[in-house]
Amino acid sequence: MAKRSKVGKFFTPKTVISGIVILIAIAAAIGANVIVPYDPNEVDPRSCFLPAFSKGHILGTDKLGRDLLSRLIMGAKSSMLNAFLIVAFEVVIGVPIGLICGYYGGKIDAVIMRIWDVVCSIPSLLLSFILIAIFGRGNFTGVMSIGIAFIPLTAKMARSLIITEKKAVYVEACKSMGYSDMKIIFFHILPNVITTMIAQFTMDIGAAIVAMATLSYLGLGIQPPDADWGTLLENGMQNFYNNYVLLAAPAIIIMLVTVAVNIFSDCIQEYIDPSQRKLPTFKQYEKRLIHIQRRQKAAI
């Protein structure tokens, strides 16, 4: 019964709605090559700036006659894939560094954390601009630069969690049994703190989508003619007066997916953290309490 109650608390309306939006975006990204109605890079000079709901083009076309819906779907593939790659990069690098620093402490921890403090003092986009200026622009460089900008906060979060967790009784028991430090960190402590990190990693997906779209909008991420939600925004800004849908469509999609990811992250946090769960109202138990009181009076 307790398990069923927890499931009911997690699958709230906002969780279901935000989850559906995320699943649609992921499904579009996975099946982009199959479900696109047209080649997203196919140029048709006879169909430039067709309005929305034109015959054969639901969202119209851009200045080169390319189908906007096809480019949005293909943009979902690149945007969602890049977001997951960024989060995977920060997890693979940031979590081990944070766990090791927090577990051992000492001078190594102090030096690495001070380095992260310096990195955190630089805005993430500015840091991405610096790295892109060094290594050149492009999709790979954009993903790596944003991932590097996200690493310090992930490392700090992992460090703060393990500092508290390493004092637990089971950690002392593992030490007394002769387990190595790496086994204790990654096979015993990490499974107990990873649930707390999941909500943050989910939120980072939304931040990564916006950050990568920003780089592409500025011409530093994915390069034309490849489709990306950021490049579609830039193209829509240039041609807003010819076809406003070119700007509105990618802007709405970015907003919907990002908001859905943030809401879903909040739902995960509420489900994981018992202190944030809503307590049941008194009305749910009012009839039962009245019945118990009547039985007690009758017994007297």
N, C-alpha and C positions, 0 to 999 in steps of 0.2 A: 504493500500500500504506500509506503514511504517513497519508493522509486517512482510509482505512478504520479505522486504529488509533485515530485521534482520535474518530471517531464512536462506536466501541465503548466508549471511555472515558467519553464523555458519557452515553450511554444505559445507565446502570447501573440496577439494580432500584429504588433509592430515587428516581432521577430519573424513571423511568417512572411509578412509583406516585404520587409527588407531582404530576407533570404531569397524570395522569389526573384526580386530585381537582380540580386547578385548571381543567382543561377542562370538567369536569362543572359546576362553579360558573359558569363563563363561559357555557356553553351554556344553563344554567337562566336566567341573567340576560338573555341575548339573546332566548330564546324564551318568556319568562315569560308574556306575554299570550296565548300559544297553548296552552301545556302545562298551565296551571293548571286543575284540575278544577272549581273553583267561583270565583265572584267573591270576591276576598279581603276585600272590605268588605261583603258581603251579610250582613245580620243575620237570624238565625233563632231567635226566642225558644224554640221547641220543641226545639231541639237544643243547649242550653247544657251545657257541660262533659261532652260525650260522651268516653268513654275511648278510648285508642288501639285501633286495629283494629275500630272500630265499623263497621257497615254503611254504606258510602259515604264514610267518613272514616277514612283509614288512621292518622292521628296524632291523631284526635279534634277537638274544637272548644273555643273559649274561652268566656268568660262571656257573650258576645253571640251564640253559636252560629255564629261564623265558622270556616270550615275552616282548621285550623292548617297543613296541607301547602300549601294555596294561598297563605297569607300568608308562609310560609317561602320559597316560590319567588319571590313578588313582592318579598320582602325581599332576595333575592339580586340582583335587578335593581337596586334602589336602592343596596345596600351595595357591590356590585362597581363599578357606574358611578361612585359617589362616590369610591371608592378610586382608580380610574384618573384621575378628574378632579383629585384632590388631587396625585397624582404628576405629571400633565401640567403642572399649575400650577407646582409647584416646579421642574420641569425647564425650562420656558419662561422663568421669571424667574431662578432661581438659577444655572443653568449659564452664561448669557451674562454675568451680573454677575461670577461667579467667574473666567471666562476672561479678561475684559477687565481686571479688577483684577490678576490674576496676570501678565498679559502686560506691562502698562505699569508696574505698581508705583507707587512714589512716594507722594505725599501722599494722592491719591484712594484708593489701595489701603489705606493706613493708616487713613483716616477710616472707610471702609466696613467694613473688618474689625473695627474697634473697635465700630461699631454692631452688627454681627452678634454680637460677643462679649457685648454687653449683652442682646441678644435671646436668645442661647443660655443665658444665666444664668437665664432665666425658664423654668420647666417648660412644655412644649408645651401641656398641658391648661390650665394656669393662664393662659397667653397667649391660648388660645382663649376662655376664660371672659371675659377682659378685652375682647377684640374683640367677642364676642357681646353683652356688656353695653353696648357702644357702638353697635353696628349692629343689634341685635335678634336674636332667635333664629329659626331656620329652617334649611332644608336648604342654601340658597345661602350663608348666613352661616357655617354649620358647615364647609362645604367650603373657603371662602376662609380662615377662621381657622386651620384645620389646615394648609392649604397654606402660609400665611405662616409658621407655626411650623416647617415643614419646610425652608423656603428657606435659612436660614443654613448648615446643615450641608452642603446641596448646593452652595452657593456656595463654601464652604471646601474641599470635596473637589475641585471643578473648578479652583480656584485652585492647590491644591497640585500637581495633575497638570500644569498648564500651566507652572508654574515650572520643573519638571524638563524638560518636553518642548521648551520654547522654546530650549533650548541645543543642540538636535539639529542635525546638519549640514544636513538638508533645509530647516530654517527659515532658516538663513543663506543657502542657495541661493535660496530664494524671495525673500528681501530683495534679494539681488544682481540678481535678474531684474526688480525693480521692482514686485512685487506689493504691493497695499495691505495695511495691518495687518488690516483686517476680513476680507479674503480669506484671509490666512495663518491667522488665528485659526479661522474657521468652515469653511474648505474644505480646510485642510491639517492643522492641529493637532487640531481636534475629532474627525475620523474616527479619529485614532490613539489618542485617550484615551477615546472613548465606550465601548469594550468594557469598560474597567475600571469605568465608572459603571453599566453595565447590572445587575450583581449587586446594587449598592446600591439602585437604583431598584426592582428586583424585591422586595427586602426591605421597602422603604417601602410597597409595596402592602399587605402584611400589617399593618404598623403603622397605615396609614390606615384599614383595616377596623376594627381595634380602637378607634382614636381616635374614628371616626365613630359606632361602636356605643356608645361611652361617652357621647358627647354626646346621642345619641338616648335612651339609658337615663335620663339626667338630665333629659330633657325640653327640651334645648337644640338638638337637631338636627331630624330629621324629625318632624313633628307628626302625632298621630292625626287621622283614622283610617288614614293611609297606613302601609303595612307596611315595617318595617325590622328588621334583626336586633336592634338595640339596643332598639327599642320592644317587640319581642316578649319580650326578656329582662325588661324592666320589668313587662310584663303577666304574665309567668310567675311573677315574684317575688310579685306581689300575690295570685296565685291558685294558689300552689304546692300547698296542701293539698287543693284541689278537683281538680286535675289536674296531677300533677308533670311530665307530658310538655311542658306549656306552657313550662316553664323548661329542662328537659333538652334538648329538641330544638334550640332556637336556640343554647344554650351549646355543644353538641357540634359543631354546624355551624361556628360561629365558630372553635372550637379546631382542627377538622380543616383548614379552609381556611387559617387563619393558619400552622399548623405546616407544611402542604404548601408554602405560599409561601416560608417560611423555608428549608425543606430544598431546594427548587428553586433558591433564591438561592445557597445554599452549593454546590450542584452546578455552577452557572454559574461561580462564583468558582474552584472547583477546576479546571474545564475551561479557563478563561481564563488563570489563573496557573500556569505550569509548575512553580513551586516547591512547589505544593500537590498536584501529581499524585503518585500512588503509583508508585514505581518497580517494575518487574517483579521477581518473585522469582527467586532463583538456580535454583530447581528447573526453571523453564521452559527454561533453557539447559544444565542439567546433562548430559543425554544427549548434546547436541551437543558440549559441551566434552570429554566422555570420548572421543567418537568422534575428535575432532581430535587429542587426546593420543595415542591408539592409532596413528593414521596417522603422527604425527611419530616415534614410537618405531620403527614399521616402516620408515620411511624411513632412520633412523639405522642 
